[in-house]
Amino acid sequence: MHGYKRTAWLWMATAIAALAFVAYAAEQPKSEPKTEKKAEAVAMEGTLACAMCSLSMPDMACTKECCQTCTKTGSPAVLKDAKGQLYLLLPSEHGKELLTDEVKGLFQEQVVVKGKLVENGGLRGILAESITKAPAK
């Protein structure tokens, strides 16, 4: 009879724990379903730079050579617009090279980036289809 009582108590404790969990889960706020934002086609002008210096040393002057070294060692490229906003530059297609030798030669110069503006989790980026030198003003 001892074994039967012990088993009954275990089942009762399990049932109480399950009910408590269900009650707790029912009280949690429901998350809104994720809505997919449509990427907006853009042509943005700004300075081509490296994320490393733009984020960690924004008040220091960065050179073309510095940006080339930073991106060679893994720092992503960014576009800094006239308002100082940074946009992470990403290739428009998986596996497509973004920082060609021609683009690397444009660091710290005014460029026009054409592509699609994307945002997720507070991070803004451009799926860059092209990066070209901005026309002289």
SETORTI-220564 format. One record per residue: residue in three letters; x, y negated, z of N, C-alpha, C, CB in turn. Coordinates in steps of 0.02 Angstrom, whole numbers, plus 50000, padded with zeros to 5 digits. Glycine has a CB too. Layout:
ALAXYZXYZXYZXYZ;...
END
This chain:
MET500415006050000500005000050000500434993750000499545000050060;HIS501024994250029501474988450031501664986149960502104990050070;GLY501814990949917501994989449848501434985949811502194995749812;TYR500814988049824500234985149791500144977849812499604989149808;LYS500224976249877500154969449902500694964949873500184969249978;ARG501304967649870501864963749844501734962049769502534967549852;THR501494966849731501344965749660500784960749652501164972349625;ALA500264961249694499704956549691499934949449706499144958649741;TRP500364948649756500624942049773501044939149716501034942349837;LEU501444943349684501844941049627501404938749569502324946649603;TRP500874942549555500414940549502500064934049519499904946149488;MET499864933349582499524927249603499994921249598499264928049675;ALA500614922049619501104916549615501234914749542501764918549650;THR501274919749499501384918449428500794914649399501494925149390;ALA500184916649417499584913349392499554906049415498954917049415;ILE499734904849477499734897949504500254893649467499874897849581;ALA500844896449457501374892849421501154891249349502024896949420;ALA500824896049317500594894949248500064889449246500304901449218;LEU499594889549294499074884349297499384877449310498564886049351;ALA499884877249354500214870849368500554868149305500724871649426;PHE500884872649267501214870549206500714867949155501624876449176;VAL500154871349147499634869249099499364862449120499074874449096;ALA499244861449184498984854949207499504849449195498814855249283;TYR500134850949207500674846049196500714844249122501344848749221;ALA500704849249079500754848249007500164844148981500804854948970;ALA499574845349008498984841748985499024834349002498354844749016;GLU499384832449056499434825549077499964821649038499584825249150;GLN500414825049003500944821648967500654817948907501484826748944;PRO500924811948892500674808148835500814811948770500994801048832;LYS500334811548726500414814848661500854810448617499714816148627;SER501324813548583501754809648538501384808748472502434813248527;GLU501474802948444501164801348380501494805448326501214793848364;PRO501124807848278501434811448223501904806848185500904814448176;LYS502474809548163502954805448127502674803748058503624809148120;THR502714797448042502504795247976503134793647937502024789147979;GLU503164796247878503754795247837503724788347805503804800747782;LYS504244784347818504274777747789504544778447718504724772947831;LYS504254774747674504494774847605505104770247599503924772647555;ALA505624772847566506224768847557506074763147508506814773247531;GLU506314757247525506184751247485506784749847440506034745047531;ALA506654748947375507194747347328507444740247343506944747947253;VAL508114739547346508414733047362509024731847318508604732747436;ALA509194725547313509834723247286510074718047335509774720347210;MET510544719947378510764715547433511474713247421510694719147500;GLU511594706947438512264704147432512564703147501512254697447392;GLY513214704347505513564703447569514284705447562513224707347624;THR514624705947618515334707847620515384715347632515714703847675;LEU515784718647590515914725847599516454726547652516134729247532;ALA516324730447704516794731047760516764738147788516634725847815;CYS517184739347839517184745847873516784744947938517924748347887;ALA516454750347958516054750148019516494749348081515634756548025;MET517084752348080517534752148138517674744948160518194755648121;CYS517914740948115518094734048133517464729648141518554730948080;SER516964730848099516354726748102515984727648169515884728548045;LEU516014733648197515674734948260516114733848321515404741948261;SER516734735948319517154735648379517544729148386517634741448379;MET517664725648330518044719348333517724714148287518784720448313;PRO517084712348300516734708048253517024700948246516024707548274;ASP517394698648296517664691848292518354691448261517684688948361;MET518644697248248519314697348218519264697948142519744703148247;ALA519744694948108519764695448036520024702348016520194689748005;CYS519674705647972519874712247948520104711447876519294717547954;THR520614715047856520874714547788520634720247744521644714447788;LYS520724719447680520554724747632520934731147649520724722447560;GLU521574730447664521994736347680521754739747744522724734247688;CYS521554735847793521294738647856520674742747842521134732947907;CYS520204740047803519584743647786519734750047747519124739147746;GLN520224749747703520404755747665520674761147712520934754047611;THR521084759047760521354763847808520794766647853521894760547852;CYS520354762247876519804764447920519354769447885519394758347944;THR519164767947823518714772547788519064779047768518414769147725;LYS519714778647756520094784647740520114789447800520824782847718;THR520104786547860520134790747920519444792247949520554787247973;GLY518904790547912518244792747933517734787347950518314796847990;SER517934781147954517444775947969517004774847908517804769247990;PRO516344774447917515924773047859515974765847836515194774647876;ALA515774764747775515754757847748515084754747767515844757847670;VAL515094748047774514494744347790514454738147745514474742247865;LEU513844735647739513734729247705513544724347760513174729747649;LYS513894718647763513724713347811513414707647772514364710947851;ASP512764706347786512424701047749512574694147777511664702247749;ALA512304688947746512434682047765512224680547837512084677347717;LYS511744684347864511514683247932511924687347983510774685247937;GLY512404691247958512814695248003512534702148017512914691648067;GLN511974703947985511664710447994512084715747957510934710547968;LEU512164721547988512554726947959512094732447933513044729848011;TYR512284735147875511914740647844512414746147828511534738247780;LEU512284752047854512704757747840512614759647767512534763747888;LEU513164760647731513114762447661513184770047654513654758847619;LEU512694772947620512664780147611512594781647537512064783247651;PRO512844787447514512754789147444512024790447429513184795347426;SER511814788747368511104789547349510924796847338510954785547287;GLU511424801047327511294808247316511784812247358511364810047240;HIS511544817947381511974822447421512564824647379511564828647447;GLY513154823847405513764826047370514054820847323513614832147331;LYS513724815147313513974809947269514484805647307513384805447242;GLU515044804247274515564800247306515344792947307516244800947268;LEU515374790047366515174782947375515774778347366514854781947443;LEU516324780047400516904775647400517414777747347517244775647471;THR517254776047286517724777247231518304772347238517364776447162;ASP518844773547200519414768947202519204761847184519974771347154;GLU518744761247137518504754647116518144751147174518034755147056;VAL517724754747210517344751847266517834750247324516794756847291;LYS518324754547336518804753247389519194746747376519294759047396;GLY519264744947314519594738647297519174732447311519784738647224;LEU518544733447329518094727847342518004726247416517414729247311;PHE518364729847459518304728447531518474721147546518754733147572;GLN518094718247591518164711247613518024706247557518854710047640;GLU517634708447507517414704047453516654704047452517694706247384;GLN516374699047419515644698647411515444703747358515414691447391;VAL514954707947375514714713047330513954712947327514964720047353;VAL513684716347277512964717647272512874725147276512654714647205;VAL512474727247324512314734347332511594735347310512424736747407;LYS511514739747261510844741547237510694748547261510784740947159;GLY510094749447287509894756047312509244755747349510434758847356;LYS509174760047398508554760347437508704759147510508204767147427;LEU508344754447539508414752847610508054758047651508144745647625;VAL508414761047700508114766047744508254764147816508404773147729;GLU507814766347861507894764847932507624770647972507544758247952;ASN507994772448025507764777848069508124777048136507904784848038;GLY507744777248189508034776748256508404770348270508494782548267;GLY508214764948236508544758548246509154757448202508754757848317;LEU509344762448164509924761948119509674760548049510364768448121;ARG509954755248018509774753447950510324755447902509624745847944;GLY510134757747845510624759647795510364758447725510824766847803;ILE510814758947677510634758347607510884764647572510924751847574;LEU510434768147539510634773747496510874770547432510034778947484;ALA511524769347428511824765247375511864768847308512514762947396;GLU511544765947259511594768447191512184765147155510944767247152;SER512314758847173512904755347144513144750047192512734752247076;ILE513804748947189514134743647228514574739947178514554746447290;THR514414733647165514794729747116514994723047145514394728747051;LYS515504720047116515724713447137515174708447124516384711347101;ALA515044704047172514524699047165514744693747114514354695847233;PRO514274691047077514454685747029514704679547066513854683946984;ALA515184676147036515454670047067514914664747071516054667347028;LYS514924661047126514424655747136514724649047124514124656047206;
END
